[in-house]
Amino acid sequence: MGILALLVFVGVLVIWSVKLKRNLGEAALVGFVATTLIGGTDVFRLLLRGISFASTFSVLYAALAFVFMAYLIDKLGIVTKLLDILNSLVGRIPGAPAYMDAIGSVALGTLSGGDSGNTAATGSITGPWMLKNKWKKEIAATVMVGNGGMASVFPPTTSMFIILGFAPVAAAIGVGEFYIALFVASLYQLVHRLVMIWIFVKKQNIKAFSIEELEPLSSSLKKGWTSILLYLGAIIPLVITIGPLGDKLTNIPSIGEKAMDSIDIVVWIPTLMIVIATILGWQYFPKTKSEFVKFTVDSIPRFTTIGALIFFAVAASEVLTSLHLSEDIAYLIEAANAPSWLTLLLIGIGVTIIAGPLTSTGTLTAVGLVSYEILIASGFSPLISAVVVMTFASTSAQMPPASGSIYIATGIVGAKPEKTFGMLILFYGVPVVIIGWLIGMGILPIWGG
């Protein structure tokens, strides 16, 4: 029933939004209800479970919070100061904002390990900068999502520890060798992202910022150095929860591991950024009641479609999980009994399909072990098997319609989410599957593989 429910959900989204040309948020609502009907007599239980899950899903808050944060830093003049500083640094390179987004996504992704938080923290700065560089909104959002997805594959990442947590994997692979092999495999994805940016730059005829648009770095820093403090909203939660300080706080009895685990950086990053942005731009903040009402009302249209879309997409993904989508896909892959090269490809496709409605960590939790075992049985080495399964699962950020990264990125640049779907699958999802397949077949070598 899981596969049937997935086909129904995707079919409703396509027909409702493309054929009937209705609002995509409305389509997600109808699709969600349609998936619950597949459960038969369990329809009401599935409805409640999906709504309950979506209501407490942190990415939903993050998506809306970053939409508001992007609106806030624009209205308060903060983004202009940040862009001027970035322009002074690398503005003479055609497509510089997108390249900075890719490099920044790797740097932040290795710390956060989360696609949505990575896309948001990096994209909130580079997204508006790309628009200023004359990028089309949908292409800018597509690049941001594709770059943000590297968080789930560049080590260290949560996905890495899920794989290493499987007993057969832990018995066959050392943490050090897996770390290095995964890092090399991740570099192939980074190269792919940089090539895609180069293609998009050429396709859109993006030029470097003109000399007239660029200030000397000393001048732009003098006028806007305080705007850099906005990034403390991302740095503070990361420093507190990850690394030496995080370990130290965890070992304090009055705090402990449970308290530290309860800190959700996807929630705290946009929250702190909004607070810091308000402080930095207080002189431009509405002071009278009428100004505040207008300020609030003008922001509302940015939330309606995105809020409904991500809420019901996330709710539908929980229903799909309840209808055993993961088990159905795993069964089909195992029953195929195909040659090794085809088995690898089928697993890549199957894991990617599952990664669409789930997250990379959810995908690995659901089918990571069975996929690994199938590859081992087909003759692949433990290290190769673990790396390619992680590579395939890293497509979660780029696979519509339930990826939180898509709605965060499109919200930041004001793009329509549905216009990024095709590009994300064709230019990011499919190439990542191919990269994983090439690694598995030994065509793209990894250290120790």
N, C-alpha and C positions, 0 to 999 in steps of 0.2 A: 504493500500500500504506500510505502514511502516514496518509491519512484513515481507512482501514479500521482501522488499529491504534489510532488515537485513539478511534474509536467503540467498539472492543472494550474499551479501558482504562476509559473512562468508564462503559460499560455494566456491566462487572464490578464496579466500585466501587459503583454504585447497587444492583445486584441483591444483591451480597454483604452490603452494610451495611444496606440498607433492607428488602429482601424477606426475606433470610435472617437479618437482625438479628445479623450476626457483627461481630467487632471490625474497625474500619476499617484498622488496621495489617495485619491478616491479608488484608483485601480488596485493599490496595495490593500485597501480595506476589503474590497470585493474578493481579491485573491486570497486574503487571509481567511475569510469566511468560507470560501470554496474549499480550501485545504482541510478545514475542520469537518466539512461534510463527508470527506472521504473516510473519516473515522466512524461513520455510521452512528450507532447508538451512543458512542462516546463524544458526540459533537459538542455537547455543553461542557463537558470536562475539558476538552481540548480548547474550547473558546476561553474558558477561565484561566487555563494554564498558560496559554499564549499571552493573554492580556496581562496576567500577573507577572510573567517573566519580563515582558517589554516595559512594564511600569517601573521596574527596579533595575533596568539595564543602564549602566553608567554611560555608555556611548550615546544613548539618546540625549541625556543631559549635555554631554560634551559637544555633540553636534549643534545643538541649539545655543549653547553658551559661546561657542566659537563664532557662530553667525553674529551674535550680539557683540562679541568682542571685536570682530572685524568692523562692524558698524561703528562701534565706539571709538576705536583708534583712528578711524577715518574722520568722523565728525569732530574729534578733539584735536586733530592736526598732528597726531603722533606719528602716523604712518608716513607722512611727508618727510619728517625729519629722519626717520629710519632709512627711507629710500634714498635720500640725499647722501647719507653716509655710505650706503652700499654702492651707490653709483660712483662715488669718489674712489672706492676700492677697486671694483672690477667692471665698471660700466662700459669700458671700451671693448669688451669681448662680446660679439654678437650672441644673443641668447644667454647672457650672463646670469639673469635671475634663475633660469631653469637649471643651469649647471650648479649654481650655489644651492638650489633646492636638493639636488641629487647628493652633493657632498654633505650638506647639512643633515639630510635624512640618514645617511650612513652614520655620521657622528652621533646624532641623537638616538638613532635606532639601536645602536650597540649599548646604550644606557637604559632606554625605556623598554625595548623589546616588544612594544605594542604598536600595531599598524595605525590605529586611529589617533593615538596621542602623538605619534611621530609625524603623521600627515598634518595634524593640527598645529603643533608647535613650530614646525618648520614652515609650513604653508601660510601661516598667519602673517609671516614677514615677506616671504618670497612671492606669494600669490598676488597681492596688490602691485608688487614690483614688476611682475610679469605683465600685468595689464598695462602698466605705464610704458612697458617696452613693446606695446602693440600686439601682444599675444591674443588670439581668440580665446574667449572665456572657457569654452568647452575643452579646447586643447590644453589650456593652462591647467584646468582641473584634472584632466587625464594624466598629465605629466606628474602633478603633485601626488595623485593616488598611486601611480606606478612607482614613484620614488619612495613614498611612505611605506610601501609594502616590503621594502628591504629590511625593515625592523624585525620581521619574523624569521629572518634567515641569517643575518650577520650576527655572529656570536660576540658576547654571550646573549642569549635570548631565552625566554620562557620555553619556547618550543624545543630548544636544545635539551633542556633538563627533563622535559616530558619524555623525549626519546630515550635519554640515558636512564630514565626511571624504569623502563621495561627490563625485567630480569634477563631475558636472552641477550638484549643489547649490552647491558652493563657487564655481563659475563664475557662478552666477545670484544668489546671496544674500550680502550682507555679514554679518559676525559681529555687528556692532552692531545692525543692523535686525532680525536674527533673534532676538537676545537680547531686545529690547524686545517684539517681537511675541509671542514665546513666553511672556514674563512676563505680558502682558495675557491671553493664552489661559489661562494657569495660574490667574489670578485667578477666572476663571469656575468652575474646578474647586474653588477654595477656597470660593466662595459656595455651590456645591452641597453641600460638606461641612458648612458651617455650617447650611444649611437642614435637612439630614438630622439633625443633632444636635438642632435645635429640634423637629423632628417626633418624634424618639425621646424627648426630654424630656417632651413633651406626652403621648405614648402611654403612657409608664410612670409618668406623674404624679410626675416627679422634682421634689423640692423643694430649695430652698437649704438649706444647713446652718443649723441653729438657732443662736441667739445662745449658748446654753449649750455648743454644740460648738466654738465659735470662741474662740480666745485672742487677746489683743492681739499684734500682730506682734512687739513688743519682747520679750514673754514667751516666745513660741514659738521665737524666734531664740536667746534666751539658753539655753534648755534643749536645743535641737537643732541649733545651727548647724553642728556637725561633720558632720551627716548630708548637708549640701550637698556636702561633699567627695567623696561618691560619684560625683557627676557629672564629676569629673575623669577618670574612666574613659572617658568619651565625649569629653571636651574634648582630652585629651592626644593620642590618635591622630589626631584631626582637625587640630589645630594643627601637629603634626609633618609630616603628609602633604599638607596643603592650605594655600595662601596663601603669604605672604612667607617664613615659616620653611621651608616645604616646598621652595620654589624655591631658597632659600639652601643647604639641605642637599643638594639635587640637584646643585648646582653645585660642591660640594666633591669633588675627585677621588677621595678615599679612600672616599666614600660612593657618589655617582653616582645616575643615574636608575634603573638596574637594581635597586639595593638599596632605593630608595624605593618602586618599584613592587611589590616583594615584600611590603610591609607591608599586610596585609589588615585593614581596620578592623572588618570583621564578626567577625573572630577576636579582635582585640585589645580591642575595647570590652567585651565580656562578661568577658574574662579579667581585665582591669584592674579592672573593677567588682567581681568576686569577691574579688580581692586586697584592694582598698580596703575592701570591706564586712567582710571578715574582721578587718582591722586596727581599724576603727571599732567593731565589736561584739565585740572579743576577750573582754571581761569576761563575755559571755553564751555564748561558744563552749564546746563540750563539753571538759571537762578530763580526764575519766577514760576508760579504754578502753570501758567499758560505755555511757557517755553518748555517745561518738563513734559506736559501732556503732548505737545506737538512732537517733541523728541521721541517719546515712547511710541506714539501712533505711527510715526514714519518708519519705525523699525519693525512693526508687526507684519507687513506683507512678506518680509524675508523668512518668516517662521512657518507660515501656514502649510504649504505643500511639503516642505522638508520635514516638519514635525510629524505630519500624518504618515508620510512615506516611510520614514525610518521606523516609526512605532509599529506599524502593521507589518513591515518587512521582517522586523526582529520577532514579532509575535508569531508570524508564519514559520520562521526558522525553528522556533521551539516546537511548533506543531509537527513539522517535518521530522524533527528528532524523535518526538513521541511516537510517530508512525513508522519508526525503524528504517529511516532512509539509509543510514550508515550501514546497517546490517544487510539491507537489500543490495546495495552497491558492492559490498564486500563479497557477498555470495555470488553475484554475477562474475566478478573478477576471478574468484577461486574456481568457479565451475568452467571457465573458458578452456583451461588445459591447453594453452597455446605455447608456441616456441618462446624462448626467453626474451627475444627482442620485442615480440608482440605482447607478451605478459607485462613487460616493463611499460610499454606504451599504454596498455589498458589500465594499468594501475595509475599511471600519470593522469589519464583522462578521468578515471573514477574518483581519485582523490580530489582532483580539481572541481568536479561536479559537487562533491560533498563540501568542499571549502567554500562554495558559493553561498549557501545559506548559513554555514557555520563560520567560526573563526579558525585561524591556523591551529591554535591550541586545542580548540574543540574537535577539529578534524583529526589531529594526531591522537587525541584521547580516544576518539571513536574507532578509527580504522588504522592508526599508526602501526600497532603491533601486528595486526593481521596482514597488512601490506608488507611489512618487514619480513614476516615469516614466509610469505609467498615468494618474495624475491630470493630469500635464502634457499628455498626449495628449488628455485629455478636456476641456481648455480651462481648467483651474485655473492660477492664477499660481504661480510657484516658491515664493514665501513661504508662501502658503496651503497648498500641497501639503506642504511640509516640516513646518509646524506641525501640520496635522491628522494626518499619519502619526505624529508623536511623541505626539499626544494619544491616538490609538487604542492605541499600544503601551504607554501608561502604565497600561492596565488589567491588566497582568501581576500586580501585587500582589493584586488583588481577584478573580482568576480561579482557582477551585479546579480540580483538587485539588493541583497541584504548587507552589503559591506558598509560599515560605518564610515570608513575613509572617504567613500564616494560623496556622502552627504556633507561631510565636514569640508571637503575640498570645494565642492560646488557652492556651498554656502559662503565660503570665504570670498570667492571671485564672482558670485552672482550668476553662476551658470545653471542650466537645466540638467539635473542628474541623468535623465534618460538619454540625453544627447552624448553622454560619455560612454554608455554601455557598450556599444559596438566597438569603439576604439580601444577600450580597456581589454575586451576579450581578444580582439585581433592583434593588437600591438604589444600587449603585455601578458595576458593569460596564456595564449598559445605559445609565444616564444619561451616563457618560463618552463612550460611542459617540455618543449624541445630541448632546452638547456639541461633539464633533469635527465631526459632520455639520452642525450649525448654523453653526460657524465656517467650514467649507468653502463653505457656501451663501451666506455673507455676512450671515446673520441676526444672528449675534453678531460684531460688528466687532472687528478687531485692528489695532493700529497698523501702518500700511504695507500692510495687506492690501487 
